[in-house]
């Protein structure tokens, strides 16, 4: 995977073929993240204000192309003690196939602030293979898990 965090500039977690993976919040391009998320199947039409609030309340990892533009994102919702929920993971279509999603997940599971957590979780429609490489498995006791889900919340907001 390229160089790790040792000797790298502050915030840089990994470097991969000229791409930089970092948790530096100053580098997050909220408009770029919003542009992707508003068309993603899991957050169709999400308002920019919601993305801004979610990013502020999370540990975020970005992937940046050699020219500096943001091309990937991973949001980690955590209390830094017990749990971490992985969400909003993406790499722009034209930058896929270079190992960037793997690099962001490696940076997440190895992040110094996320060590010793009891539970990591996520929901995915089509990326099980990616997450299985990092120890994620199907829920062992689905009968114990509950959710309160409103999948069309952003679509309803767009109609009003």
Contact map, one row per residue, 1 for C-alpha under 8 A:
1110000000000111000000000000000000000000000000000000000000000000000000000000000000000000000000000000001000000000000000000000000000000000000000000000000000000000
1111000000000111100000000000000000000000000000000000000000000000000000000000000000000000000000000000000000000000000000000000000000000000000000000000000000000000
1111110100000111000000000000000000000000000000000000000000000000000000000000000000000000000000000000000000000000000000000000000000000000000000000000000000000000
0111111100001110000000000000000000000000000000000000000000000000000000000000000000000000000000000000000000000000000000000000000000000000000000000000000000000000
0011111110011100000000000000000000000000000000000000000000000000000000000000000000000000000000000000000000000000000000000000000000000000000000000000000000000000
0011111100000000000000000000000000000000000000000000000000000000000000000000000000000000000000000000000000000000000000000000000000000000000000000000000000000000
0001111110000000000000000000000000000000000000000000000000000000000000000000000000000000000000000000000000000000000000000000000000000000000000000000000000000000
0011111111011000000000000000000000000000000000000000000000000000000000000000000000000000000000000000000000000000000000000000000000000000000000000000000000000000
0000101111110000000000000000000000000000000000000000000000000000000000000000000000000000000000000000000000000000000000000000000000000000000000000000000000000000
0000000111110000000000000000000000000000000000000000000000000000000000000000000000000000000000000000000000000000000000000000000000000000000000000000000000000000
0000000011111000000001110000000000000000000000000000000000000000000000000000000000000000000000000000000000000000000000000000000000000000000000000000000000000000
0000100111111110000111110000000000000000000000000000000000000000000000000000000000000000000000000000000000000000000000000000000000000000000000000000000000000000
0001100100111110000111100000000000000000000000000000000000000000000000000000000000000000000000000000000000100010000000000000000000000000000000000000000000000000
1111100000011111000111000000000000000000000000000000000000000000000000000000000000000000000000000000001000100000000000000000000000000000000000000000000000000000
1111000000011111111110000000000000000000000000000000000000000000000000000000000000000000000000000000000000000000000000000000000000000000000000000000000000000000
1110000000000111111110000000000000000000000000000000000000000000000000000000000000000000000000000001001000000000000000000000000000000000000000000000000000000000
0100000000000011111000000000000000000000000000000000000000000000000000000000000000000000000000000000000000000000000000000000000000000000000000000000000000000000
0000000000000011111100000000000000000000000000000000000000000000110000000000000000000000000000000000000000000000000000000000000000000000000000000000000000000000
0000000000000011111110000000000000000000000000000000000000000011110000000000000000000000000000000000000000000000000000000000000000000000000000000000000000000000
0000000000011111011111000000000000000000000000000000000000000011110000000000000000000000000000000000000000000000000000000000000000000000000000000000000000000000
0000000000011111001111100000000000000000000000000000000000001111000000000000000000000000000000000000001100100000000000000000000000000000000000000000000000000000
0000000000111100000111110000000000000000000000000000000000001110000000000000000000000000000000000000000000000000000000000000000000000000000000000000000000000000
0000000000111000000011111000000000000000000000000000000000111100000000000000000000000000000000000000000000000000000000000000000000000000000000000000000000000000
0000000000110000000001111111000000000000000000000000000000011100000000000000000000000000000000000000000000000000000000000000000000000000000000000000000000000000
0000000000000000000000111111000000000000000000000000000000010000000000000000000000000000000000000000000000000000000000000000000000000000000000000000000000000000
0000000000000000000000011111000000000000000000000000000000000000000000000000000000000000000000000000000000000000000000000000000000000000000000000000000000000000
0000000000000000000000011111100000000000000000000000000000000100000000000000000000000000000000000000000000000000000000000000000000000000000000000000000000000000
0000000000000000000000011111110010000000000000000000000000000100000001000000000000000000000000000000000000000000000000000000000000000000000000000000000000000000
0000000000000000000000000011111110000000000000000000000000000000000001000000000000000000000000000000000000000000000000000000000000000000000000000000000000000000
0000000000000000000000000001111111000000000000010011000000000000000000000000000000000000000000000000000000000000000000000000000000000000000000000000000000000000
0000000000000000000000000000111111100000000000010000000000000000000000000000000000000000000000000000000000000000000000000000000000000000000000000000000000000000
0000000000000000000000000000111111110000000000000000000000000000000001000000000000000000000000000000000000000000000000000000000000000000000000000000000000000000
0000000000000000000000000001111111111000000000000010000000000000000000001000000000000000000000000000000000000000000000000000000000000000000000000000000000000000
0000000000000000000000000000011111111100000001110010000000000000000000000000000000000000000000000000000000000000000000000000000000000000000000000000000000000000
0000000000000000000000000000001111111110000000000000000000000000000000000000000000000000000000000000000000000000000000000000000000000000000000000000000000000000
0000000000000000000000000000000111111111000000000000000000000000000000000000000000000000000100000000000000000000000000000000000000000000000000000000000000000000
0000000000000000000000000000000011111111011111000000000000000000000000000000000000000001000000000000000000000000000000000000000000000000000000000000000000000000
0000000000000000000000000000000001111111001111100000000000000000000000000000000000000000000000000000000000000000000000000000000000000000000000000000000000000000
0000000000000000000000000000000000111111101110000000000000000000000000000000000000000000000000000000000000000000000000000000000000000000000000000000000000000000
0000000000000000000000000000000000011111111100000000000000000000000000000000000000000000000000000000000000000000000000000000000000000000000000000000000000000000
0000000000000000000000000000000000000011111100000000000000000000000000000000000000000000000000000000000000000000000000000000000000000000000000000000000000000000
0000000000000000000000000000000000001001111100000000000000000000000000000000000000000000000000000000000000000000000000000000000000000000000000000000001000000000
0000000000000000000000000000000000001111111111000000000000000000000000000000000000000000000000000000000000000000000000000000000000000000000000000000000001000000
0000000000000000000000000000000000001111111111000000000000000000000000000000000000000000000000000000000000000000000000000000000000000000000000000000000001100000
0000000000000000000000000000000000001110001111100000000000000000000000000000000000000000000000000000000000000000000000000000000000000000000000000000000001100100
0000000000000000000000000000000001001100001111110110000000000000000000000000000000000000000000000000000000000000000000000000000000000000000000000000000001100000
0000000000000000000000000000000001000100000011111110000000000000000000000000000000000000000000000000000000000000000000000000000000000000000000000000000001000000
0000000000000000000000000000011001000000000001111111000000000000000000000000000000000000000000000000000000000000000000000000000000000000000000000000000000000000
0000000000000000000000000000000000000000000000111111100000000000000000000000000000000000000000000000000000000000000000000000000000000000000000000000000000000000
0000000000000000000000000000000000000000000001111111110000000000000000000000000000000000000000000000000000000000000000000000000000000000000000000000000000000000
0000000000000000000000000000010011000000000001111111111000000000000000000000000000000000000000000000000000000000000000000000000000000000000000000000000000000000
0000000000000000000000000000010000000000000000011111111100000000000000000000000000000000000000000000000000000000000000000000000000000000000000000000000000000000
0000000000000000000000000000000000000000000000001111111110000000000000000000000000000000000000000000000000000000000000000000000000000000000000000000000000000000
0000000000000000000000000000000000000000000000000111111111000000000000000000000000000000000000000000000000000000000000000000000000000000000000000000000000000000
0000000000000000000000000000000000000000000000000011111111110000000000000010000000000000000000000000000000000000000000000000000000000000000000000000000000000000
0000000000000000000000000000000000000000000000000001111111000000000000000000000000000000000000000000000000000000000000000000000000000000000000000000000000000000
0000000000000000000000000000000000000000000000000000111111100000000000000000100000000000000000000000000000000000000000000000000000000000000000000000000000000000
0000000000000000000000000000000000000000000000000000011111110000000000000011110000000000000000000000000000000000000000000000000000000000000000000000000000000000
0000000000000000000000100000000000000000000000000000001011111000000000000011110000000000000000000000000000000000000000000000000000000000000000000000000000000000
0000000000000000000000111000000000000000000000000000001001111100000000001111000000000000000000000000000000000000000000000000000000000000000000000000000000000000
0000000000000000000011110000000000000000000000000000000000111110000000001110000000000000000000000000000100110000000000000000000000000000000000000000000000000000
0000000000000000000011110011000000000000000000000000000000011111000001111100000000000000000000000000000100000000000000000000000000000000000000000000000000000000
0000000000000000001111000000000000000000000000000000000000001111100001111000000000000000001000000001000100000000000000000000000000000000000000000000000000000000
0000000000000000001110000000000000000000000000000000000000000111111111110000000000000000000000000000000000000000000000000000000000000000000000000000000000000000
0000000000000000011100000000000000000000000000000000000000000011111111100000000000000000000000000000000000000000000000000000000000000000000000000000000000000000
0000000000000000011100000000000000000000000000000000000000000001111110000000000000000000000000000000000000000000000000000000000000000000000000000000000000000000
0000000000000000000000000000000000000000000000000000000000000001111110000000000000000000000000000000000000000000000000000000000000000000000000000000000000000000
0000000000000000000000000000000000000000000000000000000000000001111111000000000000000000000000000000000000000000000000000000000000000000000000000000000000000000
0000000000000000000000000000000000000000000000000000000000000001111111100000000000000000000000000000000000000000000000000000000000000000000000000000000000000000
0000000000000000000000000001100100000000000000000000000000000111100111111000000000000000000000000000000000000000000000000000000000000000000000000000000000000000
0000000000000000000000000000000000000000000000000000000000000111100011111000000000000000001100100000000000000000000000000000000000000000000000000000000000000000
0000000000000000000000000000000000000000000000000000000000000111000001111100000000000000111100000001100000000000000000000000000000000000000000000000000000000000
0000000000000000000000000000000010000000000000000000000000011110000001111110000000000001111000000000000100000000000000000000000000000000000000000000000000000000
0000000000000000000000000000000000000000000000000000000000011100000000011111000000000111110000000000000110000000000000000000000000000000000000000000000000000000
0000000000000000000000000000000000000000000000000000001001111000000000001111100000000111100000000000000000000000000000000000000000000000000000000000000000000000
0000000000000000000000000000000000000000000000000000000001110000000000000111110000011110000000000000000000010000000000000000000000000000000000000000000000000000
0000000000000000000000000000000000000000000000000000000011100000000000000011111000011110000000000000000000000000000000000000000000000000000000000000000000000000
0000000000000000000000000000000000000000000000000000000001100000000000000001111111111000000000000000000000000000000000000000000000000000000000000000000000000000
0000000000000000000000000000000000000000000000000000000000000000000000000000111111110000000000000000000000000000000000000000000000000000000000000000000000000000
0000000000000000000000000000000000000000000000000000000000000000000000000000011111110000000000000000000000000000110010000000000000000000000000000000000000000000
0000000000000000000000000000000000000000000000000000000000000000000000000000011111100000000000000000000000000000010110000000000000000000000000000000000000000000
0000000000000000000000000000000000000000000000000000000000000000000000000000011111110000000000000000000000000000000111100000000000000000000000000000000000000000
0000000000000000000000000000000000000000000000000000000000000000000000000000011111111000000000000000000000000000000011111000000000000000000000000000000000000000
0000000000000000000000000000000000000000000000000000000000000000000000000001111101111100000000000000000000000000010010111000000000000000000000000000000000000000
0000000000000000000000000000000000000000000000000000000000000000000000000001110000111110000000000000000000000000000000011100000000000000000000000000000000000000
0000000000000000000000000000000000000000000000000000000000000000000000000111100000011111100000000000000000000000000000011110000000000000000000000000000000000000
0000000000000000000000000000000000000000000000000000000000000000000000000111100000001111100000000000000000000000000000000110000000000000000000000000000000000000
0000000000000000000000000000000000001000000000000000000000000000000000001110000000000111110000000000000000000000000000000000000000000000000000000000000000000000
0000000000000000000000000000000000000000000000000000000000000000000000011110000000000111111000000000100000000000000000000000000000000000000000000000000000000000
0000000000000000000000000000000000000000000000000000000000000000000000011100000000000001111100000000100000000000000000000000000000000000000000000000000000000000
0000000000000000000000000000000000000000000000000000000000000010000000111000000000000000111110110001100000000000000000000000000000000000000000000000000000000000
0000000000000000000000000000000000010000000000000000000000000000000000110000000000000000011111110000000000000000000000000000000000000000000000000000000000000000
0000000000000000000000000000000000000000000000000000000000000000000000000000000000000000001111110000000000000000000000000000000000000000000000000000000000000000
0000000000000000000000000000000000000000000000000000000000000000000000000000000000000000000111110000000000000000000000000000000000000000000000000000000000000000
0000000000000000000000000000000000000000000000000000000000000000000000100000000000000000001111111101000000000000000000000000000000000000000000000000000000000000
0000000000000000000000000000000000000000000000000000000000000000000000000000000000000000001111111111000000000000000000000000000000000000000000000000000000000000
0000000000000000000000000000000000000000000000000000000000000000000000000000000000000000000000111111000000000000000000000000000000000000000000000000000000000000
0000000000000000000000000000000000000000000000000000000000000000000000000000000000000000000000111111000000000000000000000000000000000000000000000000000000000000
0000000000000000000000000000000000000000000000000000000000000000000000000000000000000000000000011111111000000000000000000000000000000000000000000000000000000000
0000000000000001000000000000000000000000000000000000000000000010000000010000000000000000001000111111111100000000000000000000000000000000000000000000000000000000
0000000000000000000000000000000000000000000000000000000000000000000000010000000000000000111000000011111110000000000000000000000001000000000000000000000000000000
0000000000000000000000000000000000000000000000000000000000000000000000000000000000000000000000000011111111000000000000000000000001000000000000000000000000000000
1000000000000101000010000000000000000000000000000000000000000000000000000000000000000000000000000011111111100000000000000000000000000000000000000000000000000000
0000000000000000000010000000000000000000000000000000000000001110000000001100000000000000000000000001111111110000000000000000000000000000000000000000000000000000
0000000000000000000000000000000000000000000000000000000000000000000000000100000000000000000000000000111111111000000000000000000000100100000000000000000000000000
0000000000000000000000000000000000000000000000000000000000000000000000000000000000000000000000000000011111111100000000000000000000000100000000000000000000000000
0000000000001100000010000000000000000000000000000000000000001000000000000000000000000000000000000000001111111110000000000000000000000000000000000000000000000000
0000000000000000000000000000000000000000000000000000000000001000000000000001000000000000000000000000000111111110010000000000000000000000000000000000000000000000
0000000000000000000000000000000000000000000000000000000000000000000000000000000000000000000000000000000011111110011000000000000000000100000000000000000000000000
0000000000000000000000000000000000000000000000000000000000000000000000000000000000000000000000000000000001111111011000000000000000000000000000000000000000000000
0000000000001000000000000000000000000000000000000000000000000000000000000000000000000000000000000000000000111111111000000000000000000000000000000000000000000000
0000000000000000000000000000000000000000000000000000000000000000000000000000000000000000000000000000000000000111111000000000000000000000000000000000000000000000
0000000000000000000000000000000000000000000000000000000000000000000000000000000100000000000000000000000000000011111000000000000000000000000000000000000000000000
0000000000000000000000000000000000000000000000000000000000000000000000000000000110010000000000000000000000011111111110000000000000000000000000000000000000000000
0000000000000000000000000000000000000000000000000000000000000000000000000000000000000000000000000000000000001111111110000000000000000000000000000000000000000000
0000000000000000000000000000000000000000000000000000000000000000000000000000000011000000000000000000000000000000011111000000000000000000000000000000000000000000
0000000000000000000000000000000000000000000000000000000000000000000000000000000111110000000000000000000000000000011111110000000000000000000000000000000000000000
0000000000000000000000000000000000000000000000000000000000000000000000000000000001100000000000000000000000000000000111110000000000000000000000000000000000000000
0000000000000000000000000000000000000000000000000000000000000000000000000000000001110000000000000000000000000000000011111000000000000000000000000000000000000000
0000000000000000000000000000000000000000000000000000000000000000000000000000000000111100000000000000000000000000000011111100000000000001000000000000000000000000
0000000000000000000000000000000000000000000000000000000000000000000000000000000000111100000000000000000000000000000000111110000000000001000000000000000000000000
0000000000000000000000000000000000000000000000000000000000000000000000000000000000001110000000000000000000000000000000011111000000000000000000000000000000000000
0000000000000000000000000000000000000000000000000000000000000000000000000000000000000110000000000000000000000000000000001111100000000000000000000000000000000000
0000000000000000000000000000000000000000000000000000000000000000000000000000000000000000000000000000000000000000000000000111111100000000000000000000000000000000
0000000000000000000000000000000000000000000000000000000000000000000000000000000000000000000000000000000000000000000000000011111100000000000000000000000000000000
0000000000000000000000000000000000000000000000000000000000000000000000000000000000000000000000000000000000000000000000000001111100000000000000000000000000000000
0000000000000000000000000000000000000000000000000000000000000000000000000000000000000000000000000000000000000000000000000001111111100000000000000000000000000000
0000000000000000000000000000000000000000000000000000000000000000000000000000000000000000000000000000000000000000000000000001111111110000000000000000000000000000
0000000000000000000000000000000000000000000000000000000000000000000000000000000000000000000000000000000000000000000000000000001111111000000000000000000000000000
0000000000000000000000000000000000000000000000000000000000000000000000000000000000000000000000000000110000000000000000000000001111111100000000000000000000000000
0000000000000000000000000000000000000000000000000000000000000000000000000000000000000000000000000000000010000000000000000000001111111111100000000000000000000000
0000000000000000000000000000000000000000000000000000000000000000000000000000000000000000000000000000000000000000000000000000000111111111100000000000000000000000
0000000000000000000000000000000000000000000000000000000000000000000000000000000000000000000000000000000000000000000000000000000011111111000000000000000000000000
0000000000000000000000000000000000000000000000000000000000000000000000000000000000000000000000000000000011001000000000000000000001111111000000000000000000000000
0000000000000000000000000000000000000000000000000000000000000000000000000000000000000000000000000000000000000000000000000000000000111111100000000000000000000000
0000000000000000000000000000000000000000000000000000000000000000000000000000000000000000000000000000000000000000000000011000000000111111110000000000000000000000
0000000000000000000000000000000000000000000000000000000000000000000000000000000000000000000000000000000000000000000000000000000000110011111100000000000000000000
0000000000000000000000000000000000000000000000000000000000000000000000000000000000000000000000000000000000000000000000000000000000000001111100000000000000000000
0000000000000000000000000000000000000000000000000000000000000000000000000000000000000000000000000000000000000000000000000000000000000000111111000000000000000000
0000000000000000000000000000000000000000000000000000000000000000000000000000000000000000000000000000000000000000000000000000000000000000111111000000000000000000
0000000000000000000000000000000000000000000000000000000000000000000000000000000000000000000000000000000000000000000000000000000000000000001111111000000000000000
0000000000000000000000000000000000000000000000000000000000000000000000000000000000000000000000000000000000000000000000000000000000000000001111111000000000000000
0000000000000000000000000000000000000000000000000000000000000000000000000000000000000000000000000000000000000000000000000000000000000000000011111100000000000000
0000000000000000000000000000000000000000000000000000000000000000000000000000000000000000000000000000000000000000000000000000000000000000000011111100000000000000
0000000000000000000000000000000000000000000000000000000000000000000000000000000000000000000000000000000000000000000000000000000000000000000011111110000000000000
0000000000000000000000000000000000000000000000000000000000000000000000000000000000000000000000000000000000000000000000000000000000000000000000111111000000000000
0000000000000000000000000000000000000000000000000000000000000000000000000000000000000000000000000000000000000000000000000000000000000000000000001111100000000000
0000000000000000000000000000000000000000000000000000000000000000000000000000000000000000000000000000000000000000000000000000000000000000000000000111110000000000
0000000000000000000000000000000000000000000000000000000000000000000000000000000000000000000000000000000000000000000000000000000000000000000000000011111000000000
0000000000000000000000000000000000000000000000000000000000000000000000000000000000000000000000000000000000000000000000000000000000000000000000000001111110000000
0000000000000000000000000000000000000000010000000000000000000000000000000000000000000000000000000000000000000000000000000000000000000000000000000000111111000000
0000000000000000000000000000000000000000000000000000000000000000000000000000000000000000000000000000000000000000000000000000000000000000000000000000011111110000
0000000000000000000000000000000000000000000000000000000000000000000000000000000000000000000000000000000000000000000000000000000000000000000000000000011111111000
0000000000000000000000000000000000000000001111100000000000000000000000000000000000000000000000000000000000000000000000000000000000000000000000000000001111111100
0000000000000000000000000000000000000000000111000000000000000000000000000000000000000000000000000000000000000000000000000000000000000000000000000000000111111110
0000000000000000000000000000000000000000000000000000000000000000000000000000000000000000000000000000000000000000000000000000000000000000000000000000000111111111
0000000000000000000000000000000000000000000000000000000000000000000000000000000000000000000000000000000000000000000000000000000000000000000000000000000011111111
0000000000000000000000000000000000000000000010000000000000000000000000000000000000000000000000000000000000000000000000000000000000000000000000000000000001111111
0000000000000000000000000000000000000000000000000000000000000000000000000000000000000000000000000000000000000000000000000000000000000000000000000000000000111111
0000000000000000000000000000000000000000000000000000000000000000000000000000000000000000000000000000000000000000000000000000000000000000000000000000000000011111
